[in-house]
Amino acid sequence: MKYIKQLCMIAAVCLVAEAMEYFIPLPVAASIYGLLIMLVLLLTKVIKLEMVEDVADFLSGNMAIMFIPPTVGIMACVEEMKAMLVPLFVISIVSTILIMAVTGKVSQFIIRKTKREEK
């Protein structure tokens, strides 16, 4: 019963996020709204981590399964994508490098800030 309750909490946040995507005329995906809602709920302690932790661990542990449908879709459209192969490759490389650089800088900033606060 605990797992069903946790899953329902996460599903409720997803439902609200989907409604926000539908009603708010901004180019923001529902998943981003959902992450922001969950972050706010966790930070404000409206939802405590223990209330969703088990199901969240299960879902993130099985995240690889979520990549199967897009992969199959890409495989089905290989012929159409051949014309865009170079731009897709360049975009993938540039965005990967950019994400790695930003993640590294943010991590360094957080580590330095944490070390300063400990002193």
N, C-alpha and C positions, 0 to 999 in steps of 0.2 A: 504494500500500500504506500510505503514511503516513496518508492521510485515513481509511482504513478503521480503522486502529489508533486514531486520535483519536476517531472516531465510536464505536467499541466502548468506549472509556474513559468517554465521556459516557453511553452507553447503560447501562453497568454501574452507574454512579452512580444513574441513573434507576431501574434495577431494584431496587437496594438501598432507594431512597427509597419505591418502591411497596410493598415488603415491610414497611418500617417503618410505613407508613400502615395496612397490613392488620393488623399485629400489635400496634401500640401504640394503646391505646384513648383517644386524644386527638383532638379535632377539628382536626387539622392536615393540610393537603393534602400530597400526595406531592411536589409541586413545591417546597414550602417546605423539606421534608426534603432534597430533592435540592440545593437552593441552599446549605443549611447544610453538607451533606456536602462539596460541591465547595469551598466556602469554607475549611473546615477542612483539606481535602487540599491546597489551594493554599497556605494559610498555613504549614502544617507541611512544605511542600516534598515531600510524598509524591508529588504530581503537580506537575510544573513547568509553568508557563504555556505554554512552548513545546510541551509534549506534547499540548495541546488547543486551542491558539490558532487555528490555521487553520480548523478545523471550527467552532469557536465563533464566529469572525468571520463565516463563511458563514451559520450558523444565525441569528445576530442580524441580519445584513444582509437576510435573507429573512423576517423575523418577520411582516411584513404578511400573508403568505400564511396564517399560522396564525389570522388573524382572520376568514377567509372562512366556515368552518363555523358559528361562533357567529352571525355576521351573517345567514346564510341561515336558521338556526334562529329567530332573532328575527323575521325577515320572515315566516316560516311561522306564527308565533303572534301576529301583530299584533292580531287580533280579541280574543284572550284578554287581551292586555296593555292594551287600551284602558281597562279598568276600573281598572288600576293606574298609569295614565299620570302622574298628579300625584305620587303617592308616589315613583315611579321618577325623575321629573324632580328632585324635591327632594333625594332621596338622592344622585343624580348630582352636582348642583351643590354640595351641602354637602361631600361626600367629595372632590370635586376641589379645592375651596378649602382644605380641611384638609390634603390631601396636598401642595398647593403651599406652604402655610405651613410645614409641618413640614420639607419638603425645603429650603426657603429658610433656615430657622433652622439646620438641621444643616449646610448648606453654609457659612453664615456662621461657625459655630463651628469647622469644620475649617479654613477659610481663616485665621481669627484665630489658631488654635492653631499652624498652620504658620508664620505670620509671626512669632509669638513665638519659636518654636524656631530660626528662621533668624537672629535677632538675637543 
